[in-house]
Amino acid sequence: MRHRSVADLMTPAAVSVMRGTTFKEVARLLDEFDITAVCVVDESNRPLGVVSEADLVRRRAAGAGLDTAGALMSSPAVVARPGWSVVRAARVMDRAGIKRLPVVDDDDRHLVGVISRSDLVQLFLRRDRAIQEEIVEDVVTHTLGLSPAALSVEVVDGRVILSGTVSRRSLVPVLLRLCNSVDGVVGVIDRLTYEDDDLPRE
C-alpha cells in the first residue's frame, strides 16, 4: 500500500518569476494562469520565495518600495520534494497556512513543479473500483494476510463498507485504520464481526 507521491499529482510546469519581475506582471500572471501564487527563482531556477495574492494585497498596503517580486515575496520558500507522500505535503501546507508548494529536486537546487490544494483534492475523485481493489489486494491480502473471501468490501462515493468475519477482534481496529489511510477514502463503515475476543476487558 503506497500513498500517491507529490510527483504523481504535481503540475510539472510551474509558473515562476525572477526577483526583478514587477508587481503588475506578477498580478497579470496570477490572473492569466488562474493561480494564487508564483515562485520566485534565481538565475539557476532555485526557489527563493513565493509571492501570493495575499502578499500583493498586504505588501502594497505597506507603501512604496515594494514593486518587485523580490521585495514582495515571502522568503524562504516552503517547498516539497517529488518523493514526498501527498499526506506529508498536505500537512506542510496546513501547518504553514498556504495553498501551494513549489516542488524542488532532491538536491534543493531546481524548481521542478508545483503542487496545490486543488491537486490534493484529486485524490478524493478516485474511482470507487480502484479504491476497492487497493483495499482487497493491498490491505486485506498482502498487508494483513487475510482471505478476501471472508470479507466484503464495498465502496460508494469514497465511503468504504466493511462486513464479514475476522478471526480476532484485535484485527478490526487495524483493518479500519489501514482502510482509512487509503488514498481517496472519505470514511469507513464497520459491520465486521469476529470469532475470538482477544482484547482485554475494560
ChimeraX attribute file (.defattr): number of C-alpha atoms within 10 A of each C-alpha:
attribute: neighborCount
match mode: 1-to-1
recipient: residues
	/A:1	14
	/A:2	10
	/A:3	16
	/A:4	17
	/A:5	17
	/A:6	27
	/A:7	20
	/A:8	16
	/A:9	20
	/A:10	21
	/A:11	17
	/A:12	14
	/A:13	10
	/A:14	16
	/A:15	18
	/A:16	23
	/A:17	22
	/A:18	18
	/A:19	19
	/A:20	13
	/A:21	16
	/A:22	18
	/A:23	18
	/A:24	13
	/A:25	14
	/A:26	24
	/A:27	17
	/A:28	12
	/A:29	17
	/A:30	18
	/A:31	12
	/A:32	9
	/A:33	10
	/A:34	9
	/A:35	15
	/A:36	17
	/A:37	27
	/A:38	25
	/A:39	30
	/A:40	29
	/A:41	21
	/A:42	15
	/A:43	8
	/A:44	9
	/A:45	17
	/A:46	17
	/A:47	27
	/A:48	18
	/A:49	23
	/A:50	26
	/A:51	27
	/A:52	23
	/A:53	16
	/A:54	11
	/A:55	16
	/A:56	20
	/A:57	11
	/A:58	12
	/A:59	17
	/A:60	15
	/A:61	10
	/A:62	9
	/A:63	9
	/A:64	8
	/A:65	10
	/A:66	17
	/A:67	19
	/A:68	18
	/A:69	27
	/A:70	22
	/A:71	17
	/A:72	25
	/A:73	23
	/A:74	17
	/A:75	14
	/A:76	11
	/A:77	17
	/A:78	18
	/A:79	22
	/A:80	27
	/A:81	23
	/A:82	21
	/A:83	14
	/A:84	16
	/A:85	17
	/A:86	24
	/A:87	16
	/A:88	14
	/A:89	24
	/A:90	20
	/A:91	11
	/A:92	18
	/A:93	20
	/A:94	12
	/A:95	9
	/A:96	10
	/A:97	9
	/A:98	16
	/A:99	17
	/A:100	26
	/A:101	26
	/A:102	28
	/A:103	29
	/A:104	20
	/A:105	16
	/A:106	11
	/A:107	7
	/A:108	14
	/A:109	12
	/A:110	17
	/A:111	25
	/A:112	21
	/A:113	24
	/A:114	27
	/A:115	28
	/A:116	22
	/A:117	15
	/A:118	11
	/A:119	16
	/A:120	20
	/A:121	12
	/A:122	12
	/A:123	18
	/A:124	14
	/A:125	13
	/A:126	15
	/A:127	14
	/A:128	19
	/A:129	13
	/A:130	12
	/A:131	22
	/A:132	22
	/A:133	15
	/A:134	18
	/A:135	26
	/A:136	21
	/A:137	15
	/A:138	18
	/A:139	22
	/A:140	21
	/A:141	14
	/A:142	13
	/A:143	14
	/A:144	13
	/A:145	11
	/A:146	17
	/A:147	12
	/A:148	15
	/A:149	9
	/A:150	12
	/A:151	17
	/A:152	15
	/A:153	16
	/A:154	20
	/A:155	21
	/A:156	14
	/A:157	14
	/A:158	22
	/A:159	17
	/A:160	23
	/A:161	18
	/A:162	21
	/A:163	16
	/A:164	15
	/A:165	17
	/A:166	19
	/A:167	15
	/A:168	14
	/A:169	17
	/A:170	15
	/A:171	15
	/A:172	18
	/A:173	11
	/A:174	13
	/A:175	19
	/A:176	18
	/A:177	11
	/A:178	16
	/A:179	25
	/A:180	17
	/A:181	17
	/A:182	20
	/A:183	23
	/A:184	22
	/A:185	22
	/A:186	15
	/A:187	16
	/A:188	17
	/A:189	13
	/A:190	15
	/A:191	12
	/A:192	17
	/A:193	16
	/A:194	15
	/A:195	10
	/A:196	11
	/A:197	11
	/A:198	12
	/A:199	10
	/A:200	6
	/A:201	5
	/A:202	3
